[in-house]
Amino acid sequence: MHHVLDNAFNKAHEEDKAQKFEYLLTTKAGHIWFEANMSPIKDDENEFDRAMVIVRDITNRKHAELSMQKNEEKLSSFWNQQLMLFIFLMKIYIL
């Protein structure tokens, strides 16, 4: 996780703009997904001084996205099977 924060911190410093990123934290209780917004803060000389980070738990959203992705894959597979059956039947009737 430290490399994710370091990369975002360096990018916020170099590009002088806010960075948004997601990361996964593994604990004894399980996996927790976070979204972080990191904004550079400047000093009196308008130089990069530090960064402000706002973090929120997005685990429920990630679980919902994964569930939706699995459902889309199932639906796509179903329609592909139906299409293959249709093509097969068309070949039978055309011949």
MARNUDREN-758829 format. One record per residue (C-alpha): residue number from 1; residue in three letters; chain; x, y, z. Coordinates in nm, 4 decimals. Example, Ala and Ser with C-alpha at 12.3 -4.5 7.8 and 13.67 -1.06 7.14 Angstrom:
<sites>
nr = 1; rest = Ala; kette = A; c1 = 1.2300; c2 = -0.4500; c3 = 0.7800 .
nr = 2; rest = Ser; kette = A; c1 = 1.3670; c2 = -0.1060; c3 = 0.7140 .
</sites>
This chain:
<sites>
nr = 1; rest = Met; kette = A; c1 = 0.0000; c2 = 0.0000; c3 = 0.0000 .
nr = 2; rest = His; kette = A; c1 = 0.2869; c2 = 0.2386; c3 = 0.0707 .
nr = 3; rest = His; kette = A; c1 = 0.3950; c2 = 0.2392; c3 = -0.2928 .
nr = 4; rest = Val; kette = A; c1 = 0.0419; c2 = 0.3452; c3 = -0.3975 .
nr = 5; rest = Leu; kette = A; c1 = 0.0494; c2 = 0.6373; c3 = -0.1540 .
nr = 6; rest = Asp; kette = A; c1 = 0.4067; c2 = 0.7300; c3 = -0.2496 .
nr = 7; rest = Asn; kette = A; c1 = 0.3194; c2 = 0.7280; c3 = -0.6206 .
nr = 8; rest = Ala; kette = A; c1 = 0.0106; c2 = 0.9434; c3 = -0.5650 .
nr = 9; rest = Phe; kette = A; c1 = 0.2050; c2 = 1.1829; c3 = -0.3407 .
nr = 10; rest = Asn; kette = A; c1 = 0.4822; c2 = 1.2189; c3 = -0.6003 .
nr = 11; rest = Lys; kette = A; c1 = 0.2309; c2 = 1.2677; c3 = -0.8813 .
nr = 12; rest = Ala; kette = A; c1 = 0.0398; c2 = 1.5314; c3 = -0.6819 .
nr = 13; rest = His; kette = A; c1 = 0.3684; c2 = 1.7100; c3 = -0.6201 .
nr = 14; rest = Glu; kette = A; c1 = 0.4969; c2 = 1.6851; c3 = -0.9809 .
nr = 15; rest = Glu; kette = A; c1 = 0.1688; c2 = 1.7692; c3 = -1.1551 .
nr = 16; rest = Asp; kette = A; c1 = 0.0504; c2 = 2.0143; c3 = -0.8892 .
nr = 17; rest = Lys; kette = A; c1 = -0.3018; c2 = 1.8764; c3 = -0.8996 .
nr = 18; rest = Ala; kette = A; c1 = -0.5265; c2 = 1.6449; c3 = -0.7010 .
nr = 19; rest = Gln; kette = A; c1 = -0.4951; c2 = 1.2696; c3 = -0.7418 .
nr = 20; rest = Lys; kette = A; c1 = -0.7679; c2 = 1.0106; c3 = -0.7004 .
nr = 21; rest = Phe; kette = A; c1 = -0.6852; c2 = 0.6445; c3 = -0.6504 .
nr = 22; rest = Glu; kette = A; c1 = -0.8196; c2 = 0.3196; c3 = -0.5083 .
nr = 23; rest = Tyr; kette = A; c1 = -0.6382; c2 = 0.0599; c3 = -0.3045 .
nr = 24; rest = Leu; kette = A; c1 = -0.7069; c2 = -0.2680; c3 = -0.1305 .
nr = 25; rest = Leu; kette = A; c1 = -0.6142; c2 = -0.3267; c3 = 0.2316 .
nr = 26; rest = Thr; kette = A; c1 = -0.6014; c2 = -0.6838; c3 = 0.3580 .
nr = 27; rest = Thr; kette = A; c1 = -0.6683; c2 = -0.7351; c3 = 0.7283 .
nr = 28; rest = Lys; kette = A; c1 = -0.7407; c2 = -1.0331; c3 = 0.9516 .
nr = 29; rest = Ala; kette = A; c1 = -1.1091; c2 = -0.9491; c3 = 0.9107 .
nr = 30; rest = Gly; kette = A; c1 = -1.0886; c2 = -0.9577; c3 = 0.5293 .
nr = 31; rest = His; kette = A; c1 = -1.0364; c2 = -0.7231; c3 = 0.2368 .
nr = 32; rest = Ile; kette = A; c1 = -1.1306; c2 = -0.3559; c3 = 0.2554 .
nr = 33; rest = Trp; kette = A; c1 = -1.1326; c2 = -0.1273; c3 = -0.0501 .
nr = 34; rest = Phe; kette = A; c1 = -1.0586; c2 = 0.2431; c3 = -0.0140 .
nr = 35; rest = Glu; kette = A; c1 = -1.0800; c2 = 0.5433; c3 = -0.2422 .
nr = 36; rest = Ala; kette = A; c1 = -0.8457; c2 = 0.8304; c3 = -0.1652 .
nr = 37; rest = Asn; kette = A; c1 = -0.8356; c2 = 1.1877; c3 = -0.2918 .
nr = 38; rest = Met; kette = A; c1 = -0.5002; c2 = 1.3555; c3 = -0.2425 .
nr = 39; rest = Ser; kette = A; c1 = -0.4614; c2 = 1.7310; c3 = -0.2949 .
nr = 40; rest = Pro; kette = A; c1 = -0.1364; c2 = 1.9272; c3 = -0.2825 .
nr = 41; rest = Ile; kette = A; c1 = -0.1071; c2 = 2.2072; c3 = -0.0266 .
nr = 42; rest = Lys; kette = A; c1 = 0.1284; c2 = 2.4974; c3 = -0.0944 .
nr = 43; rest = Asp; kette = A; c1 = 0.3222; c2 = 2.7141; c3 = 0.1450 .
nr = 44; rest = Asp; kette = A; c1 = 0.3418; c2 = 3.0963; c3 = 0.1528 .
nr = 45; rest = Glu; kette = A; c1 = 0.5873; c2 = 3.0941; c3 = -0.1418 .
nr = 46; rest = Asn; kette = A; c1 = 0.3397; c2 = 2.8911; c3 = -0.3509 .
nr = 47; rest = Glu; kette = A; c1 = 0.5645; c2 = 2.5832; c3 = -0.3271 .
nr = 48; rest = Phe; kette = A; c1 = 0.4442; c2 = 2.2299; c3 = -0.2593 .
nr = 49; rest = Asp; kette = A; c1 = 0.4469; c2 = 2.1821; c3 = 0.1166 .
nr = 50; rest = Arg; kette = A; c1 = 0.2350; c2 = 1.8763; c3 = 0.1924 .
nr = 51; rest = Ala; kette = A; c1 = -0.0774; c2 = 1.6921; c3 = 0.0805 .
nr = 52; rest = Met; kette = A; c1 = -0.4259; c2 = 1.6581; c3 = 0.2210 .
nr = 53; rest = Val; kette = A; c1 = -0.5786; c2 = 1.3112; c3 = 0.1845 .
nr = 54; rest = Ile; kette = A; c1 = -0.9453; c2 = 1.2208; c3 = 0.2175 .
nr = 55; rest = Val; kette = A; c1 = -1.0140; c2 = 0.8467; c3 = 0.2321 .
nr = 56; rest = Arg; kette = A; c1 = -1.3425; c2 = 0.6597; c3 = 0.2230 .
nr = 57; rest = Asp; kette = A; c1 = -1.4379; c2 = 0.2940; c3 = 0.2424 .
nr = 58; rest = Ile; kette = A; c1 = -1.5726; c2 = 0.1729; c3 = -0.0939 .
nr = 59; rest = Thr; kette = A; c1 = -1.5863; c2 = -0.1989; c3 = -0.0117 .
nr = 60; rest = Asn; kette = A; c1 = -1.9640; c2 = -0.2227; c3 = -0.0653 .
nr = 61; rest = Arg; kette = A; c1 = -1.9345; c2 = -0.0460; c3 = -0.4005 .
nr = 62; rest = Lys; kette = A; c1 = -1.6550; c2 = -0.2816; c3 = -0.5094 .
nr = 63; rest = His; kette = A; c1 = -1.8641; c2 = -0.5846; c3 = -0.4117 .
nr = 64; rest = Ala; kette = A; c1 = -2.1593; c2 = -0.4457; c3 = -0.6090 .
nr = 65; rest = Glu; kette = A; c1 = -1.9374; c2 = -0.3790; c3 = -0.9134 .
nr = 66; rest = Leu; kette = A; c1 = -1.7995; c2 = -0.7334; c3 = -0.8978 .
nr = 67; rest = Ser; kette = A; c1 = -2.1507; c2 = -0.8766; c3 = -0.8694 .
nr = 68; rest = Met; kette = A; c1 = -2.2679; c2 = -0.6701; c3 = -1.1680 .
nr = 69; rest = Gln; kette = A; c1 = -1.9667; c2 = -0.7817; c3 = -1.3711 .
nr = 70; rest = Lys; kette = A; c1 = -2.0407; c2 = -1.1488; c3 = -1.2957 .
nr = 71; rest = Asn; kette = A; c1 = -2.4074; c2 = -1.1006; c3 = -1.3925 .
nr = 72; rest = Glu; kette = A; c1 = -2.3069; c2 = -0.9299; c3 = -1.7187 .
nr = 73; rest = Glu; kette = A; c1 = -2.0744; c2 = -1.2195; c3 = -1.7985 .
nr = 74; rest = Lys; kette = A; c1 = -2.3519; c2 = -1.4719; c3 = -1.7305 .
nr = 75; rest = Leu; kette = A; c1 = -2.5978; c2 = -1.2771; c3 = -1.9451 .
nr = 76; rest = Ser; kette = A; c1 = -2.3452; c2 = -1.2432; c3 = -2.2264 .
nr = 77; rest = Ser; kette = A; c1 = -2.2716; c2 = -1.6144; c3 = -2.2111 .
nr = 78; rest = Phe; kette = A; c1 = -2.6440; c2 = -1.6933; c3 = -2.2203 .
nr = 79; rest = Trp; kette = A; c1 = -2.7005; c2 = -1.4786; c3 = -2.5304 .
nr = 80; rest = Asn; kette = A; c1 = -2.3931; c2 = -1.6229; c3 = -2.7004 .
nr = 81; rest = Gln; kette = A; c1 = -2.5312; c2 = -1.9728; c3 = -2.6405 .
nr = 82; rest = Gln; kette = A; c1 = -2.8685; c2 = -1.8680; c3 = -2.7804 .
nr = 83; rest = Leu; kette = A; c1 = -2.7004; c2 = -1.7215; c3 = -3.0877 .
nr = 84; rest = Met; kette = A; c1 = -2.4993; c2 = -2.0393; c3 = -3.1436 .
nr = 85; rest = Leu; kette = A; c1 = -2.8179; c2 = -2.2463; c3 = -3.1143 .
nr = 86; rest = Phe; kette = A; c1 = -2.9943; c2 = -2.0181; c3 = -3.3629 .
nr = 87; rest = Ile; kette = A; c1 = -2.7062; c2 = -2.0464; c3 = -3.6117 .
nr = 88; rest = Phe; kette = A; c1 = -2.7004; c2 = -2.4238; c3 = -3.5686 .
nr = 89; rest = Leu; kette = A; c1 = -3.0741; c2 = -2.4487; c3 = -3.6311 .
nr = 90; rest = Met; kette = A; c1 = -3.0503; c2 = -2.2204; c3 = -3.9335 .
nr = 91; rest = Lys; kette = A; c1 = -2.7816; c2 = -2.4437; c3 = -4.0830 .
nr = 92; rest = Ile; kette = A; c1 = -3.0026; c2 = -2.7487; c3 = -4.0345 .
nr = 93; rest = Tyr; kette = A; c1 = -3.3016; c2 = -2.5881; c3 = -4.2034 .
nr = 94; rest = Ile; kette = A; c1 = -3.0962; c2 = -2.4318; c3 = -4.4852 .
nr = 95; rest = Leu; kette = A; c1 = -2.9291; c2 = -2.7617; c3 = -4.5766 .
</sites>
